[in-house]
Amino acid sequence: MNEIVRKVEERSRVLLDDVIKSFIELLEISAVNPSSGGRGEGERAEKLEAILRNYDLDKLFRVDAYDERVKDGVRPNIIGLIHGEDKSKTLWLVAHIDTVPEGDITLWKTDPFKPVIKDGKIFARGAEDNGQAIASILLTVKIIKELNLTPKYNLGLVFASDEEAGSKYGLQYLVEKKVFKKDDEAVVLDFGAPDGSEIEVAEKHLLWLKFTVHGIQAHAAFPHEGINAHRIGVRLISTLDQILHERFSEVNQIFIPPTSTFEPTKKEHNVDNVNTVPGKDIFYFDCRVLPSYNLKQVLEIVNSVCRSFESLYNVKIDLEEHLRWESPPPTPPDSSIVKKLSKAIKLSRNIETKIIGIGGGTCAAFLRAENIPAVVWSTLDRMAHKPNEYCRIENIRKDAEVLALLSIIS
């Protein structure tokens, strides 16, 4: 095995430049999710598919999901396959094509859609999230082909749409179309530590709540003639913050952070002028809840607090579930995919892995919901969604070495 490890590393260095060239070409094509006002993944997917045609895959095809918001009306999902010694199951490597928008352009030092290579990094929107994964998968395939390696099982490649907006047209759609089989395994390359030591096997429940407090607008000089919805909203935020953290206080050290989180986030506009008492106040909570709890329990407490406030302050409070996702059971830490990936990382980098859970959602959840063991792993500086997003070129290479070794481990 040591000789194979050496050859994999040698080939990765030789083949890296060609992959980086293709990667830059992909990053130059905007693929902002249409849910964020972008044009979608279509053009980038066409380029990626053209690149993959030169990779001598045993299968290459698309599974498109209909979406009238984008040009041509479809959201592309590219699927590739290399046949293994045992064709009864597939190890899937999963990346996503879409990106978030650039955000505040004034915070960028370079054009987010004109990739720049500097100091061993590639700067661009989508360079790390999730372009690095695409590049690593491309390099993995090149290594396997150059060394004439035959994977133990089929090696499947997934380049999916719509991850940044819930995966309705991506992984969720592919699961519905039965692309994955019950004995398959998956590595989703969409989260990780800077040293590549963290393997994510679990995610928290996700709940986004919208609160609308209805008071009575009035002149600020005569506040007694109105009911200040903003003041009551602030009190409601503070009360919910305290009660929810006290009630759901369990600690689980596998997660980062190890507790449930309840964060007041977005605040909508109320009035335009200083001297008006707001008659309406709208705000949101982002709740990431440990899977040992049930979201129904959270909602019962939130509803109870809202009803108490209505009675106490003579207001009406509307509560809406902006997003609700009950996380599936975790991938067992002693599962085959966890053990094999840990072994591959140890062989390639000589580091011990750490099994973790996260508060953020990934498309691995859709696979776990189908009882397909899925882990989330990469080597990342965690620049996703940030200005001046970048990926390290060395991370592309080192992750590909691990994935190539993973494909041949029993």
C-alpha positions as CSV (number, residue, x, y, z in Angstrom):
1,M,0.0,0.0,0.0
2,N,2.9,2.4,0.7
3,E,4.0,2.1,-2.9
4,I,0.4,3.0,-4.1
5,V,0.3,6.0,-1.7
6,R,3.6,7.2,-3.2
7,K,2.4,6.8,-6.8
8,V,-0.9,8.5,-6.1
9,E,0.9,11.5,-4.6
10,E,3.4,11.6,-7.6
11,R,0.6,11.5,-10.2
12,S,-1.5,14.1,-8.3
13,R,1.4,16.6,-8.6
14,V,1.9,15.9,-12.3
15,L,-1.8,16.1,-13.2
16,L,-2.7,19.1,-11.0
17,D,-2.0,21.9,-13.5
18,D,-4.3,20.5,-16.1
19,V,-7.2,20.3,-13.6
20,I,-6.5,23.8,-12.3
21,K,-6.8,25.1,-15.9
22,S,-10.3,23.4,-16.3
23,F,-11.3,24.7,-12.8
24,I,-10.5,28.3,-13.7
25,E,-12.6,28.0,-16.8
26,L,-15.5,26.8,-14.7
27,L,-15.2,29.6,-12.1
28,E,-15.3,32.2,-14.9
29,I,-18.9,31.1,-15.6
30,S,-21.4,32.4,-13.0
31,A,-23.6,29.8,-11.5
32,V,-25.5,31.8,-8.9
33,N,-28.6,30.0,-7.7
34,P,-31.8,31.5,-9.2
35,S,-33.3,31.7,-5.7
36,S,-30.8,34.4,-5.1
37,G,-31.4,36.2,-8.4
38,G,-28.8,34.3,-10.4
39,R,-29.0,32.6,-13.8
40,G,-28.5,29.1,-12.4
41,E,-26.0,26.4,-13.2
42,G,-26.8,25.7,-16.9
43,E,-23.8,27.2,-18.6
44,R,-21.3,26.0,-16.0
45,A,-22.8,22.5,-16.2
46,E,-22.4,22.5,-20.0
47,K,-18.7,23.3,-19.6
48,L,-18.2,20.7,-16.9
49,E,-19.9,18.1,-19.0
50,A,-17.7,18.9,-21.9
51,I,-14.6,18.5,-19.7
52,L,-15.8,15.2,-18.3
53,R,-16.3,13.8,-21.8
54,N,-12.5,13.7,-22.0
55,Y,-12.1,11.7,-18.8
56,D,-13.0,8.2,-20.2
57,L,-15.8,7.5,-17.8
58,D,-17.8,4.4,-18.2
59,K,-21.0,6.4,-17.9
60,L,-21.8,10.1,-18.2
61,F,-25.3,11.5,-18.2
62,R,-27.6,14.2,-16.9
63,V,-30.7,14.1,-14.7
64,D,-32.4,17.5,-15.3
65,A,-35.0,19.0,-13.0
66,Y,-37.6,21.3,-14.5
67,D,-37.5,24.9,-13.3
68,E,-39.2,27.7,-15.3
69,R,-37.1,30.4,-13.6
70,V,-34.0,29.6,-15.6
71,K,-32.9,29.7,-19.3
72,D,-33.9,26.4,-21.0
73,G,-36.1,25.6,-18.1
74,V,-34.0,22.9,-16.5
75,R,-31.6,22.6,-13.5
76,P,-28.8,20.2,-14.5
77,N,-27.4,17.3,-12.4
78,I,-24.4,15.6,-13.9
79,I,-23.7,11.9,-13.1
80,G,-20.6,10.0,-13.9
81,L,-19.5,6.4,-13.2
82,I,-16.4,4.3,-13.2
83,H,-17.0,0.6,-12.9
84,G,-15.5,-1.2,-10.0
85,E,-14.4,-4.7,-9.2
86,D,-17.8,-5.2,-7.4
87,K,-20.6,-3.5,-9.4
88,S,-23.3,-4.3,-6.9
89,K,-22.8,-0.9,-5.1
90,T,-21.4,2.5,-5.6
91,L,-19.2,4.9,-3.6
92,W,-20.5,8.4,-4.6
93,L,-18.4,11.6,-4.5
94,V,-20.8,14.5,-4.3
95,A,-20.2,18.2,-5.1
96,H,-22.6,21.0,-6.1
97,I,-22.4,23.4,-9.1
98,D,-24.3,26.4,-7.8
99,T,-23.0,29.3,-5.7
100,V,-24.4,32.1,-3.6
101,P,-24.1,35.7,-4.9
102,E,-21.0,37.8,-4.3
103,G,-22.6,39.9,-1.5
104,D,-21.2,43.3,-0.8
105,I,-18.9,43.9,-3.8
106,T,-17.0,46.6,-2.0
107,L,-15.6,44.0,0.3
108,W,-13.9,42.1,-2.5
109,K,-10.3,42.9,-3.5
110,T,-10.8,41.2,-6.9
111,D,-13.7,40.6,-9.2
112,P,-15.5,37.6,-7.7
113,F,-16.2,36.2,-11.2
114,K,-12.7,36.6,-12.6
115,P,-10.6,34.0,-10.8
116,V,-7.2,35.1,-9.5
117,I,-4.4,32.8,-8.5
118,K,-2.2,34.3,-5.7
119,D,-0.1,32.8,-2.9
120,G,-1.2,29.3,-3.7
121,K,-4.9,30.2,-3.5
122,I,-7.6,30.7,-6.1
123,F,-9.9,33.7,-5.3
124,A,-13.4,33.7,-6.8
125,R,-17.0,33.3,-5.7
126,G,-17.5,29.6,-5.5
127,A,-13.8,28.7,-5.4
128,E,-14.2,26.9,-2.1
129,D,-18.0,26.4,-2.0
130,N,-18.1,24.1,-3.9
131,G,-15.6,24.5,-6.7
132,Q,-12.8,23.0,-4.8
133,A,-14.8,19.8,-4.5
134,I,-15.4,19.7,-8.2
135,A,-11.7,20.1,-8.9
136,S,-10.7,17.4,-6.4
137,I,-13.1,15.0,-8.0
138,L,-11.7,15.7,-11.4
139,L,-8.2,15.2,-10.2
140,T,-9.3,11.9,-8.4
141,V,-10.6,10.6,-11.7
142,K,-7.4,11.5,-13.5
143,I,-5.2,9.8,-10.9
144,I,-7.3,6.6,-11.1
145,K,-7.2,6.5,-14.9
146,E,-3.4,7.4,-15.1
147,L,-2.5,4.6,-12.6
148,N,-5.0,2.1,-14.1
149,L,-6.6,1.6,-10.7
150,T,-9.8,-0.3,-10.5
151,P,-12.1,0.9,-7.6
152,K,-13.3,-1.8,-5.2
153,Y,-16.8,-0.7,-6.0
154,N,-18.3,1.5,-8.6
155,L,-17.1,5.1,-8.2
156,G,-20.0,7.5,-8.8
157,L,-19.6,11.2,-9.4
158,V,-22.4,13.7,-8.7
159,F,-22.3,17.4,-9.7
160,A,-25.6,18.7,-8.4
161,S,-27.7,21.8,-8.7
162,D,-29.5,23.9,-6.1
163,E,-27.6,23.0,-3.0
164,E,-27.5,26.7,-1.9
165,A,-31.3,26.8,-1.8
166,G,-32.3,23.5,-0.4
167,S,-31.5,20.9,-3.1
168,K,-35.1,20.6,-4.4
169,Y,-33.7,20.5,-7.9
170,G,-30.5,18.7,-6.9
171,L,-29.8,16.0,-4.4
172,Q,-33.4,15.7,-3.3
173,Y,-34.5,15.3,-6.9
174,L,-31.8,12.7,-7.6
175,V,-33.0,10.7,-4.5
176,E,-36.6,10.9,-5.8
177,K,-35.4,9.6,-9.1
178,K,-33.7,6.6,-7.5
179,V,-30.2,7.4,-8.6
180,F,-28.8,6.0,-5.4
181,K,-29.3,2.3,-4.2
182,K,-29.7,1.0,-0.7
183,D,-26.1,-0.5,-0.4
184,D,-24.4,2.6,-1.7
185,E,-22.1,5.0,0.3
186,A,-21.3,8.6,-0.2
187,V,-18.8,11.3,0.6
188,V,-20.2,14.8,0.3
189,L,-17.3,17.3,-0.2
190,D,-19.0,20.3,1.4
191,F,-17.6,20.8,4.9
192,G,-14.3,20.2,6.6
193,A,-11.4,21.4,8.8
194,P,-8.3,23.2,7.6
195,D,-6.2,20.0,8.3
196,G,-8.8,17.6,6.9
197,S,-9.2,15.8,10.2
198,E,-13.0,16.2,10.6
199,I,-15.6,13.8,9.3
200,E,-19.1,15.0,9.7
201,V,-21.7,12.3,10.3
202,A,-24.6,14.2,11.8
203,E,-26.6,17.4,11.5
204,K,-28.9,19.3,13.7
205,H,-32.6,20.0,13.0
206,L,-33.1,23.2,11.2
207,L,-36.0,25.7,11.9
208,W,-36.3,29.2,10.6
209,L,-39.2,31.2,12.2
210,K,-40.7,34.5,11.2
211,F,-42.5,36.6,13.8
212,T,-44.8,39.4,13.0
213,V,-46.0,41.5,16.0
214,H,-49.1,43.6,15.3
215,G,-49.4,46.7,17.5
216,I,-50.9,50.1,16.8
217,Q,-49.0,52.9,15.0
218,A,-49.0,56.3,16.6
219,H,-47.1,59.6,16.9
220,A,-44.0,59.2,19.0
221,A,-45.0,62.3,21.0
222,F,-48.2,60.5,22.1
223,P,-47.1,56.8,22.5
224,H,-50.0,56.1,24.8
225,E,-52.3,56.3,21.8
226,G,-50.6,53.3,20.2
227,I,-48.9,50.0,21.0
228,N,-45.2,49.9,20.1
229,A,-44.8,46.7,18.2
230,H,-41.0,47.2,18.1
231,R,-40.6,47.4,21.8
232,I,-42.7,44.3,22.3
233,G,-40.8,42.5,19.5
234,V,-37.5,43.3,21.3
235,R,-38.9,41.9,24.6
236,L,-40.2,38.8,22.7
237,I,-36.7,38.2,21.2
238,S,-35.1,38.5,24.6
239,T,-37.6,36.2,26.3
240,L,-37.4,33.5,23.5
241,D,-33.7,33.7,23.6
242,Q,-33.6,32.9,27.3
243,I,-36.3,30.3,27.5
244,L,-35.3,28.3,24.5
245,H,-31.6,28.1,25.6
246,E,-32.7,27.1,29.1
247,R,-35.2,24.5,28.0
248,F,-33.0,22.9,25.3
249,S,-29.7,22.9,27.1
250,E,-28.4,19.4,26.4
251,V,-24.8,19.2,25.4
252,N,-23.5,16.8,22.8
253,Q,-19.8,17.1,22.2
254,I,-19.9,15.5,18.7
255,F,-21.4,18.7,17.4
256,I,-19.8,22.1,16.7
257,P,-21.0,24.0,18.7
258,P,-22.1,21.3,21.2
259,T,-25.5,22.8,22.0
260,S,-28.7,23.8,20.3
261,T,-28.6,27.4,19.0
262,F,-31.4,29.9,18.8
263,E,-30.3,33.1,17.0
264,P,-32.4,36.2,16.2
265,T,-31.1,37.2,12.8
266,K,-33.0,39.1,10.1
267,K,-35.0,42.2,11.0
268,E,-37.4,43.7,8.5
269,H,-38.1,47.4,8.0
270,N,-40.8,49.0,10.1
271,V,-41.2,52.8,9.8
272,D,-39.3,55.4,7.8
273,N,-39.1,58.2,10.3
274,V,-37.9,58.5,13.9
275,N,-41.0,60.1,15.3
276,T,-43.4,57.3,14.6
277,V,-44.3,54.4,16.9
278,P,-44.2,51.2,14.8
279,G,-47.4,49.3,14.5
280,K,-45.7,46.3,13.1
281,D,-42.4,44.5,13.9
282,I,-41.1,41.6,11.9
283,F,-38.0,39.5,12.8
284,Y,-36.6,36.0,12.4
285,F,-35.0,33.3,14.4
286,D,-32.6,30.7,13.1
287,C,-32.8,27.6,15.3
288,R,-30.3,24.7,15.0
289,V,-31.6,22.0,17.4
290,L,-29.8,18.8,18.6
291,P,-31.4,15.7,17.0
292,S,-32.2,14.3,20.5
293,Y,-35.0,16.9,20.6
294,N,-38.1,17.2,18.5
295,L,-38.9,20.4,16.6
296,K,-42.5,20.0,17.7
297,Q,-41.3,20.6,21.3
298,V,-39.6,23.8,20.2
299,L,-42.7,25.0,18.4
300,E,-44.9,24.3,21.3
301,I,-42.8,26.5,23.6
302,V,-42.5,29.3,21.0
303,N,-46.3,29.3,20.5
304,S,-46.9,29.3,24.3
305,V,-44.6,32.4,24.7
306,C,-46.3,34.2,21.8
307,R,-49.8,33.6,23.2
308,S,-48.6,34.9,26.6
309,F,-47.3,38.1,25.0
310,E,-50.6,38.6,23.1
311,S,-52.5,38.4,26.4
312,L,-50.0,40.6,28.3
313,Y,-49.5,43.3,25.8
314,N,-52.8,43.3,23.8
315,V,-51.1,42.6,20.5
316,K,-51.5,39.9,17.8
317,I,-48.4,37.8,16.9
318,D,-48.2,35.8,13.7
319,L,-45.8,32.9,13.7
320,E,-44.6,31.3,10.4
321,E,-42.3,28.4,9.7
322,H,-40.0,29.9,7.1
323,L,-38.1,26.6,6.9
324,R,-38.3,23.3,8.8
325,W,-36.0,20.4,8.4
326,E,-36.0,17.4,10.7
327,S,-32.5,15.8,10.4
328,P,-32.4,12.1,9.7
329,P,-30.5,9.7,12.0
330,P,-26.7,10.2,11.9
331,T,-24.4,8.0,9.9
332,P,-23.0,5.5,12.5
333,P,-19.4,6.4,13.5
334,D,-18.5,2.7,13.1
335,S,-19.9,2.4,9.6
336,S,-17.8,1.2,6.7
337,I,-17.6,4.6,5.0
338,V,-16.3,6.3,8.1
339,K,-13.7,3.6,8.7
340,K,-12.5,3.6,5.1
341,L,-12.3,7.3,4.9
342,S,-10.4,7.5,8.2
343,K,-8.0,4.9,6.9
344,A,-7.4,6.7,3.6
345,I,-6.7,10.0,5.5
346,K,-4.3,8.2,7.8
347,L,-2.5,6.6,4.9
348,S,-2.2,9.8,2.9
349,R,-1.6,12.4,5.7
350,N,-0.8,10.4,8.8
351,I,-3.4,12.2,10.9
352,E,-6.1,10.9,13.2
353,T,-9.7,11.8,12.3
354,K,-12.4,13.3,14.5
355,I,-16.0,12.4,14.1
356,I,-18.3,15.5,14.3
357,G,-21.8,16.9,13.8
358,I,-22.6,20.4,12.5
359,G,-25.4,22.9,12.7
360,G,-25.4,23.7,9.0
361,G,-27.4,21.5,6.7
362,T,-25.8,19.7,3.7
363,C,-27.2,17.5,1.0
364,A,-25.9,14.4,2.8
365,A,-29.1,14.6,4.8
366,F,-31.1,13.5,1.8
367,L,-29.0,10.4,1.5
368,R,-29.1,9.6,5.2
369,A,-32.9,9.9,5.1
370,E,-32.8,7.0,2.6
371,N,-30.5,5.0,5.0
372,I,-27.5,5.5,2.7
373,P,-24.4,6.0,4.9
374,A,-23.1,9.5,4.0
375,V,-20.2,11.5,5.4
376,V,-19.3,15.1,4.8
377,W,-15.6,15.8,4.4
378,S,-13.0,18.1,2.8
379,T,-10.0,20.2,3.7
380,L,-11.3,23.8,3.9
381,D,-10.3,27.1,5.3
382,R,-14.1,27.7,5.6
383,M,-14.3,30.7,3.3
384,A,-17.8,29.8,2.1
385,H,-20.1,32.8,1.5
386,K,-17.4,35.2,2.6
387,P,-16.0,38.1,0.6
388,N,-12.7,37.3,-1.0
389,E,-13.6,33.6,-1.0
390,Y,-10.7,31.3,-1.9
391,C,-9.5,27.7,-2.0
392,R,-6.0,26.5,-1.5
393,I,-4.6,24.7,-4.5
394,E,-2.8,22.2,-2.2
395,N,-6.2,21.2,-0.7
396,I,-7.5,20.3,-4.1
397,R,-4.5,18.0,-4.6
398,K,-4.4,16.5,-1.1
399,D,-8.1,15.7,-1.1
400,A,-7.9,14.0,-4.4
401,E,-5.1,11.8,-3.1
402,V,-7.3,10.7,-0.2
403,L,-10.3,10.1,-2.5
404,A,-8.2,8.0,-4.9
405,L,-7.0,5.8,-2.0
406,L,-10.5,5.6,-0.6
407,S,-11.8,4.2,-3.9
408,I,-9.5,1.2,-3.7
409,I,-9.8,0.4,0.1
410,S,-11.9,-2.6,1.0
